[in-house]
Amino acid sequence: MRHKKARLQLNRFTSWHDATIASLVRNLLIYQSINTTLHRAKAAQPLAEKLISKAKDDSIASRRLAYKVLGDHKLVSVLFKDIGPRFTKRQGGYTRIVNLGNRRGDDASMVIWELTEIKAKEARKPKKAKEEKPEDQGPETELTKETPTQETHGKPEAHEEVKEKHPVDQKPPKKFLGGIKNIFKKERDSL
């Protein structure tokens, strides 16, 4: 019997429950703010608070305990080098739960679960604009001759190059039923 075994069960057996909570805490430490359900956030909040309070005291023993939960050395170093020092002046209340309303499908109450002191994200550099290619107005069959430029000072060249623009064989784009239409087309000439 489970007398006085109070915890948020999350409708999972023990190992699945522990894995869900550890995964939520991992994602909170990586992204600093996640959307989840209210019951999951309340179930995972004590573990996140304990990890952050361990991160304020940087020792090998506390790092090993944090690794036992997180399972990633890089994430443990982020916790102890970046997140822990942010909360040195706080005695508790490292995370907060902000209500979002209910989910449409199953009416579960959704929340934003985030760290109370979020580090500002670095501004991303804008991507370079792609160079636009000049659009051709269609296939042209003109002969173009290169004329001597001003740099040659009018010296006649013995050999002038002639370039031809070949017509581009482009098929019109096929529509979705374009190929099927030809299969069922009646051949009137064969009769």
N, C-alpha and C positions, 0 to 999 in steps of 0.2 A: 504494500500500500504506500501511497505517496503523501502521507500526512505531513503537513508543514514543509513541503518541498516547493516553496513558492519561487517561480521564475517564469519569464515569458517563454512559453514552450515553442511558439511559432509553428505548431503542428508538424514537428519533425522529431525523429529519434535523435539520440544524444550526439552521435558523431556528425550527423548532418546539421544539427543545430549549431554545434561548435564551429563547423566549417563556414556556415552562413555568417555567423557573427565575425569571425576572423576576416572573411572576405570583405564585409562591410567596413571594418576598421582599416584594412589595407587600402581600400578605395578612398576612404576619407583622408588618410594621410597623403595619398598621391595627389588627389584632385582638390583637397581642402574644402570641398563642398559637393554633396551628392544629393540626388533626389531618391527617396525611398518611402516606404510606408511608416506610419507612426509607430507601430508595434516593433518593427525591426530596428528603428532608430533607438527606441527606448531600451530594447534588449542589448544593443551593442554599445550604448553610451557608457556604461560602467567600465568596460574593457578599454575603451579609448581613453577615458579619463585616467585610468591606472597606468597605461603606457606613457602618456604625456607626463604624468608626475614622476615616473621612473626616468624619463628623458631629461628632467631638470638636474638630476644627479648623475653625471656621466662617469659610470664605473663599468668595469668588465662584467661584474655580476648582473647589473641592470641591463647591459647590452645583451647578455646571453638570455635573460628572461624575455626581452623584447623579441629576440630572434626566434625563440620558441613559439611565439604567437604569430609573428609576421612571416618568417621563413624566407627572408630575402635580405642579404647583407647590404645592398644599396639602399633599401628602404629603411633599414635600421640606422644607417649613417645619416640619412636625411632626417630621420626622427631626432637623432641626438645632436646633429650639427645645426639644423635649421629650425625645426619646430620646437624643440625643448627650450632653447634660449629665449624664444619669443614670450614664453609663459613664466619666466623666472619671478616676476613680480606678483603673479596670481597664486592664490592658494587653492583654487578649484574653479569649476565652471569653465572648462576649456572648450566645450562644444555647446552649441545651441540648436534648438529645433524650431523651425519656422513653419507654420501651417500653410499649406497650399490649397486645401479643399479636397474634395473627394474625387477619386478616379472614376471615369465614366463607365468602364466595363463592369467592375464588381463593387463599386461604391466604397473602396478602401480609402481611408484618409491618408493623403499624400503630404509629405513634408520635405523641407530642405534641411538636411543635417550638415552643419558646417562648423569649422573652427571659429572661435570668437575673434581671434586675431589672424586675419588672412593676409598673407604677403601679397603685395600688388604684383600682378603678372607683368613681365616685360613686354613692352610694345613690340609687336611684330613689324618687321620691315616690309614695306609694300613690295609686292612682286613686280618685276620689270614687265612693262607692257610689251606684248609681242609686236614685232614689226609687221605692219599690214602690207601685204603684197598688192601691187596695183592690179585691179581686175581688168581682164581683157574683155572687150566688147563683143568678141566673137572671132571666128577664124577669118583672117585676112590674107589675101594673096597679093601682096604688093612687093615690089622689088625696092629695096632701099640701098642707097649707095652712101658710103662714108665719104664725106668731103673733107679735105684738108682743113685742119683747125687753124686758129690764129697763131698757135705756137710754132708752126712750121714756116711762118712768114711767107706763105704763098709759094713755096718751093714745089714744083710739080713732082709727083711720085710716079715712078715707072709702072707700078702695079697697084691698082685699086681693087679693093675687095668688094665683092657683091654678095649680099646675104639675102636669102629667100626665107620667107616665113611660110612654112608648110601648114596646110590646113590640119587642124586637130580633129582626129576622128573620135568624136565623143558620142556615145550612145545616150539617149535620154534615160533618166533614172526610171527603173521599172517600178510600177506600182505593186501593191501587195497581190492583187489578183491578176496582174498582167500575164504571168506565165500560165495560170490556170485557164484564162480566157481562150488562149490559143489551142489548148487541148480540146475544148468542147466546141470550137468553131466548126461549123458545117462547111464542108468543101463542096460548093455547088458546081465547080468545074468538072469534078470527077464523074458526075452523073451524066 
